[in-house]
Amino acid sequence: MDASLIFIVIAGIVLFFVFLYFVPVNLWITAIFSGVKVGLFELVFMRIRKVPPRIIVESMITATKAGLEVTTNELETHYLAGGNVPTVIKALISADKANITLGFKQATAIDLAGRDVFEAVQISVNPKVITTPKVAAVAADGIQLIAIARVTVRANIQQLVGGAGEDTILARVGEGIVTSIGSAASHKNVLENPDKISKLVLQRGLDAGTAFEILSIDIADVDVGANIGAKLQTDQASADLKVAEAKAEERRAMAVAEEQEMKAKAQEARAKVIEAEAQVPQAIAESFRNGNLGIMDYYRMKNIQADTDMRESISGTDKGGSSRKKPDSGKKKDD
């Protein structure tokens, strides 16, 4: 009997907590006293639809106290879609206090798009300052300048859905800085008047298609970098030198080849001369046999040859033009 009583008591306690879970009476009472019209069965159905009643009721109370007109169905729909209901309510209240036009549908769309709608409203009220990374650009005189800019932006509520973010703003501002410095005739002009950069960049309308409105662009710092023009000229001169050396080596190789070719031709001609000289004794012998050359003619030819050799020996030059001494060839013979 005692065990049955204990079981009944435990079961009753469990059923009581289950009842309180599915029927949040305390939330219903809080909503009633806060002026929010929500039925008890409606809270039960929220629990069945796996929607936390506390989030919906507390958001409804906050919106009602702020004078916003929203319904529980709208909040449930946004929660089931994966949205952040409390953030949307805070954003709507902040926009209403700041006289910013922001409807519930627009706020939920911004939230579902992955953007922090409450932060966007805050940026609309208090503009945000974005510092760009170091942007390096080269002026027309070849001097590199490194600039850092601070961009003051304000959120554009109407373009938060589908508008580009901060990265696009930074990229466009960096492009504008590079263009402005590159169009300067001298880096000194940029250093003297850095505000010209911001003015030229602002005129380009860089915030078009973004979720922000650019209020101002201020150049925080400009440093002088390397002399890119001189470096490029040095590299070009080095490249030209290598090209000239290659062409000179090509001409030298061609000259060496031509010299070797001429030496080969000279050797070929010398070989022909030697071959022709080798045929002279044969021709003399053939003349003796045919009777075209007599013995006295032969001796006369030898005397002339000996006389020629003697003259060359006295002059100190051989037939090839080189200086040398030759031995006497003997007495000159008479006819």
Summary of the structure (lengths in Angstrom):
residues: 335
radius of gyration: 53.9
end to end distance: 176.6
largest distance: 176.6
contacts: 897
relative contact order: 0.06
helix: 63%
strand: 12%
